[in-house]
Amino acid sequence: MARRYLAKLSHTRCRFRQPAPSQARSASPSLKRRGGGNLAGINSPYEYFSISGGPTITICHKEDGLLGSKNVVSGENKVLIVIKPSANTRFEDCMYKRFPDVRRDSQGIRHIGRAVAPSLLDEWEIEYDIASFAPGQGFATLPGDVYHMVINMGDNLALAIN
């Protein structure tokens, strides 16, 4: 699957490496003070562990700062549900209608703290894509307003970097 907002990495086996200082994204002065210049998940890999013996999910979210992310899967298969960016306004309206007490802001949907079943997305007429990734495969969410959720089909380790 290769979409403008979701791209499968061109190789099926990949490794992350610590970026050279010249490759690291520059951070604001306040972030540099907070992380000493090394911001896990922003300019260095971040590890996401899912250890439960069964499926686990992430909440529906966009990457911080509207950055993209690159991910490598290790462990069990991972299913990614990505909402088509042109459906964001409709999706947000439906979510805020269902959860009216949540403040509308750049991370309001993340604050709702829910994954959304494809059947509900269908009911709301929200366009989305589903992709499955096996261990050793990778995927990237491209920069911008890209809502997505992940289902880990079992124990999993993902390495991600924005």
C-alpha positions as a LaTeX table, in Angstrom:
\begin{tabular}{lrrr}
\hline
Residue & $x$ (\AA) & $y$ (\AA) & $z$ (\AA) \\
\hline
Met1 & 0.00 & 0.00 & 0.00 \\
Ala2 & 1.43 & 3.37 & $-0.93$ \\
Arg3 & $-0.74$ & 6.37 & $-0.23$ \\
Arg4 & 0.11 & 10.03 & 0.19 \\
Tyr5 & $-0.44$ & 9.70 & 3.96 \\
Leu6 & 0.81 & 6.16 & 4.53 \\
Ala7 & 3.80 & 4.61 & 2.85 \\
Lys8 & 5.08 & 1.09 & 3.25 \\
Leu9 & 8.85 & 1.15 & 3.55 \\
Ser10 & 10.45 & $-0.02$ & 0.34 \\
His11 & 12.34 & $-2.84$ & 2.01 \\
Thr12 & 10.93 & $-5.59$ & 4.19 \\
Arg13 & 13.92 & $-5.96$ & 6.48 \\
Cys14 & 15.16 & $-2.76$ & 8.02 \\
Arg15 & 17.02 & $-1.45$ & 11.03 \\
Phe16 & 17.04 & 1.86 & 12.78 \\
Arg17 & 20.29 & 3.52 & 13.66 \\
Gln18 & 20.99 & 6.46 & 15.88 \\
Pro19 & 20.90 & 9.51 & 13.61 \\
Ala20 & 24.09 & 11.48 & 13.17 \\
Pro21 & 23.87 & 14.95 & 14.76 \\
Ser22 & 23.56 & 16.52 & 11.31 \\
Gln23 & 20.51 & 14.33 & 10.58 \\
Ala24 & 18.68 & 15.03 & 13.84 \\
Arg25 & 15.74 & 17.39 & 13.72 \\
Ser26 & 16.39 & 20.63 & 15.51 \\
Ala27 & 14.32 & 21.14 & 18.61 \\
Ser28 & 13.13 & 24.32 & 20.25 \\
Pro29 & 15.26 & 25.66 & 23.12 \\
Ser30 & 12.71 & 24.46 & 25.70 \\
Leu31 & 12.70 & 20.93 & 24.26 \\
Lys32 & 16.50 & 20.91 & 24.15 \\
Arg33 & 16.59 & 21.78 & 27.84 \\
Arg34 & 13.98 & 19.13 & 28.65 \\
Gly35 & 15.65 & 16.27 & 26.80 \\
Gly36 & 19.24 & 17.44 & 26.73 \\
Gly37 & 18.93 & 17.58 & 22.95 \\
Asn38 & 18.10 & 13.86 & 22.66 \\
Leu39 & 14.34 & 13.55 & 22.30 \\
Ala40 & 13.21 & 9.93 & 22.22 \\
Gly41 & 10.96 & 9.34 & 19.26 \\
Ile42 & 11.73 & 12.73 & 17.71 \\
Asn43 & 15.41 & 12.61 & 16.80 \\
Ser44 & 16.23 & 9.16 & 18.18 \\
Pro45 & 14.34 & 5.85 & 18.10 \\
Tyr46 & 11.64 & 5.18 & 20.68 \\
Glu47 & 10.68 & 1.66 & 21.73 \\
Tyr48 & 7.03 & 0.66 & 22.14 \\
Phe49 & 6.50 & $-2.62$ & 23.99 \\
Ser50 & 3.22 & $-4.53$ & 23.91 \\
Ile51 & 3.44 & $-7.52$ & 26.21 \\
Ser52 & 0.10 & $-9.03$ & 27.11 \\
Gly53 & $-0.10$ & $-12.46$ & 25.52 \\
Gly54 & $-2.94$ & $-11.24$ & 23.32 \\
Pro55 & $-4.06$ & $-8.36$ & 21.14 \\
Thr56 & $-3.51$ & $-4.78$ & 22.32 \\
Ile57 & $-4.48$ & $-1.50$ & 20.73 \\
Thr58 & $-3.33$ & 2.09 & 20.65 \\
Ile59 & $-5.76$ & 4.97 & 20.85 \\
Cys60 & $-6.58$ & 6.97 & 17.75 \\
His61 & $-3.99$ & 9.74 & 17.44 \\
Lys62 & $-1.85$ & 11.94 & 15.20 \\
Glu63 & 1.90 & 12.17 & 15.64 \\
Asp64 & 3.10 & 15.01 & 17.85 \\
Gly65 & 3.90 & 18.17 & 15.94 \\
Leu66 & 2.24 & 16.71 & 12.83 \\
Leu67 & 5.47 & 14.82 & 12.18 \\
Gly68 & 5.52 & 11.57 & 10.27 \\
Ser69 & 6.89 & 8.41 & 11.82 \\
Lys70 & 8.84 & 5.38 & 10.66 \\
Asn71 & 8.19 & 2.08 & 12.41 \\
Val72 & 9.70 & $-1.41$ & 12.32 \\
Val73 & 7.70 & $-4.38$ & 13.60 \\
Ser74 & 9.20 & $-7.12$ & 15.77 \\
Gly75 & 7.15 & $-9.85$ & 17.42 \\
Glu76 & 3.63 & $-10.57$ & 16.23 \\
Asn77 & 1.82 & $-8.99$ & 13.31 \\
Lys78 & 0.61 & $-5.42$ & 13.58 \\
Val79 & $-2.53$ & $-4.00$ & 11.97 \\
Leu80 & $-2.65$ & $-0.30$ & 11.17 \\
Ile81 & $-5.90$ & 1.61 & 10.63 \\
Val82 & $-5.38$ & 4.99 & 9.00 \\
Ile83 & $-8.10$ & 7.57 & 8.53 \\
Lys84 & $-7.98$ & 9.36 & 5.20 \\
Pro85 & $-6.89$ & 12.96 & 5.97 \\
Ser86 & $-9.71$ & 14.40 & 3.87 \\
Ala87 & $-12.11$ & 12.73 & 6.36 \\
Asn88 & $-10.52$ & 14.35 & 9.44 \\
Thr89 & $-13.16$ & 17.05 & 9.95 \\
Arg90 & $-16.01$ & 14.57 & 9.72 \\
Phe91 & $-14.15$ & 12.12 & 12.00 \\
Glu92 & $-13.44$ & 14.84 & 14.59 \\
Asp93 & $-17.06$ & 16.05 & 14.48 \\
Cys94 & $-18.31$ & 12.51 & 15.10 \\
Met95 & $-15.86$ & 11.92 & 17.95 \\
Tyr96 & $-16.59$ & 15.23 & 19.68 \\
Lys97 & $-20.33$ & 14.60 & 19.32 \\
Arg98 & $-19.88$ & 11.21 & 21.02 \\
Phe99 & $-17.58$ & 12.70 & 23.70 \\
Pro100 & $-18.88$ & 16.27 & 24.19 \\
Asp101 & $-16.90$ & 16.99 & 27.37 \\
Val102 & $-13.54$ & 16.84 & 25.58 \\
Arg103 & $-11.97$ & 20.16 & 24.67 \\
Arg104 & $-11.31$ & 20.67 & 20.97 \\
Asp105 & $-7.59$ & 21.24 & 20.52 \\
Ser106 & $-4.72$ & 19.84 & 18.47 \\
Gln107 & $-4.67$ & 16.64 & 20.55 \\
Gly108 & $-8.35$ & 16.48 & 21.54 \\
Ile109 & $-8.94$ & 13.14 & 19.83 \\
Arg110 & $-5.90$ & 11.68 & 21.62 \\
His111 & $-7.33$ & 12.94 & 24.93 \\
Ile112 & $-10.55$ & 11.00 & 24.28 \\
Gly113 & $-8.35$ & 7.93 & 24.66 \\
Arg114 & $-10.28$ & 5.54 & 22.45 \\
Ala115 & $-9.64$ & 3.30 & 19.50 \\
Val116 & $-12.46$ & 3.34 & 16.97 \\
Ala117 & $-13.78$ & 0.13 & 15.42 \\
Pro118 & $-13.90$ & $-0.01$ & 11.63 \\
Ser119 & $-17.63$ & $-0.78$ & 11.92 \\
Leu120 & $-18.14$ & 2.59 & 13.61 \\
Leu121 & $-16.02$ & 4.34 & 10.98 \\
Asp122 & $-18.25$ & 2.69 & 8.37 \\
Glu123 & $-21.37$ & 3.85 & 10.20 \\
Trp124 & $-19.99$ & 7.40 & 10.28 \\
Glu125 & $-18.99$ & 7.13 & 6.59 \\
Ile126 & $-15.35$ & 7.86 & 7.40 \\
Glu127 & $-12.86$ & 6.75 & 4.75 \\
Tyr128 & $-9.96$ & 4.69 & 6.09 \\
Asp129 & $-7.40$ & 2.09 & 5.09 \\
Ile130 & $-6.25$ & $-1.04$ & 6.90 \\
Ala131 & $-2.79$ & $-2.54$ & 6.45 \\
Ser132 & $-1.10$ & $-5.49$ & 8.12 \\
Phe133 & 2.63 & $-5.76$ & 8.79 \\
Ala134 & 4.65 & $-8.84$ & 9.70 \\
Pro135 & 7.81 & $-8.95$ & 11.83 \\
Gly136 & 10.72 & $-7.30$ & 10.03 \\
Gln137 & 8.47 & $-5.14$ & 7.92 \\
Gly138 & 8.16 & $-1.43$ & 8.38 \\
Phe139 & 5.76 & 1.36 & 7.61 \\
Ala140 & 5.75 & 5.12 & 7.69 \\
Thr141 & 3.01 & 7.60 & 8.43 \\
Leu142 & 3.81 & 10.71 & 6.44 \\
Pro143 & 3.86 & 14.18 & 8.01 \\
Gly144 & 0.57 & 16.00 & 8.49 \\
Asp145 & $-2.84$ & 15.44 & 9.99 \\
Val146 & $-2.88$ & 11.64 & 9.86 \\
Tyr147 & $-5.09$ & 9.92 & 12.44 \\
His148 & $-4.20$ & 6.30 & 12.99 \\
Met149 & $-4.53$ & 3.40 & 15.44 \\
Val150 & $-2.55$ & 0.20 & 15.81 \\
Ile151 & $-3.64$ & $-3.30$ & 16.79 \\
Asn152 & $-0.84$ & $-5.56$ & 17.98 \\
Met153 & $-1.91$ & $-9.17$ & 17.39 \\
Gly154 & 0.30 & $-10.36$ & 20.24 \\
Asp155 & 3.50 & $-9.45$ & 22.05 \\
Asn156 & 5.27 & $-6.80$ & 20.05 \\
Leu157 & 8.18 & $-4.41$ & 20.02 \\
Ala158 & 8.08 & $-1.49$ & 17.64 \\
Leu159 & 10.91 & 0.96 & 17.06 \\
Ala160 & 9.65 & 4.33 & 15.93 \\
Ile161 & 11.18 & 7.67 & 15.10 \\
Asn162 & 9.52 & 10.87 & 13.98 \\
\hline
\end{tabular}
